[in-house]
Amino acid sequence: MPMILVTQRLRVGLLAPLLALSLAACQPTIHLMRPPVSVNAEYDPYQSTPQEFRNGSIRIAYATNRLSGEPGSSDYYVRKFDKDLRFGLAFVQIATGEENWDQILEWSTNPDRQEKIPLSLTGVERRGLLSHTSSIDELTPDLQRTFNAINNYIKQNPIKDITVYVHGANANFYRAAAQAAQYRHFSGRTDLMMFYAWPTGENFFRYSRDLHNAQATVPVFARFIRLLSKYTDAERINILAYSAGTQLVTDALAFLGSNAEELDREAYSDKLRLGSIYLVGGDVELNGFTRSLRQFVDLTENVTITINEEDFVLKLSKLFSRKSRAGSPDIEELDDEMIDWSVALSRTDNYDVIYIDPGVIPDVGVRSHDYWYTSSWVSSDALLLLNFRGSPLERGLEPVESSCGYELWTFPSDYHKKIATSLEQLSSPKQD
């Protein structure tokens, strides 16, 4: 039984060498992640991949409030903040672009693959801009065509949802595109995955500036969600947020949730159509997260958060802010009323807490922060939630109770064996 959500002493001496490495790090090449364990012989997501997408180029939609780069530059969007919303398509290339579809499938389905397959951003196609001074009730012709294309895609594909990926701090446009493209690829390229690129300093030294930009982006991102709700035919709008991106997302959803003009919460929820909000490695202050959660959780179908008590990046964040993060929480920072409320919420279908146990889950180091794409188990669980709307039990997880009374969900040691049964049940037509 994990002893979770307890005060832990930060070993600054142990973290110092790793901090030095982080400070020196630059934007690394993103490589094709290991296939999620949900991609197996019993369930082949590529059976339904449209012929036009059976190649090494992953096409993925995006929105951003970064300023555009100089014409002809490989920096399609720079790190400067803007209030305007820009839309388009990004093209992420697997390997060299010379490989055929059979080779792509071999890399994408082989759990024992040792090769590192690089991902590169080969171009963007800009699809329109919404000025911050313009009303969302009037779209430019370019944006109207963009939303028409989104709706045509939804109509033609089995997955009727939109999933938005929101990156963390210290990430450039390429990194955001490559990480989001992986989830689209391992869904068989039949889902409508978008990524939202908010402006970051792209350097660890600018972490405080990143947090400032995240806060400044809150109303812009909330506006983006309103646009998706108003102009797309998506059944649900899901969000996968990582690290500091969870702060942007939860504050923006709280911003939407505090709309005093929407007095009928059920009708407002139906209008927004928020589905699964999946928060991984949550770099957001615990108290602030809990307050925000109270303002928006009833507007969603489900909020899921993962926690790793020894998450190295979140330990650093706590070192700087002196407050624990939602992805590595110290429950003693909450008052009794907040604890009682969040414990009760964890026992509902509306809120799930997934405990990341490095001793059980393969490819998860003790201090791992990026486990959502380095672990084939965790990436599989995210796909089953976002694409199949599966509950934790249906996805093969097991419930445990924390020492503080929270209901937690864990990966059993035989998760990789149970996944075939989960897939069979979740992919079968639902009976009314």
URFENWO-V800588 format. One record per helix or strand. SS is the DSSP state (@ for helix, = for strand). FROM is the first residue (numbers start at 0). LEN is the number of residues. If there is no record, write none. Layout:
ss:SS from:FROM len:LEN
ss:SS from:FROM len:LEN
This chain:
ss:@ from:11 len:13
ss:= from:30 len:1
ss:= from:39 len:1
ss:= from:42 len:1
ss:@ from:44 len:4
ss:@ from:50 len:3
ss:= from:56 len:12
ss:= from:76 len:18
ss:@ from:100 len:9
ss:= from:117 len:13
ss:@ from:140 len:16
ss:= from:161 len:5
ss:@ from:172 len:13
ss:= from:191 len:6
ss:@ from:203 len:28
ss:= from:236 len:6
ss:@ from:244 len:13
ss:@ from:264 len:8
ss:= from:273 len:7
ss:= from:284 len:1
ss:@ from:285 len:14
ss:= from:299 len:8
ss:@ from:311 len:10
ss:= from:324 len:1
ss:= from:327 len:1
ss:@ from:330 len:3
ss:@ from:335 len:11
ss:= from:350 len:5
ss:@ from:370 len:4
ss:@ from:375 len:13
ss:= from:396 len:5
ss:= from:406 len:5
ss:@ from:414 len:13
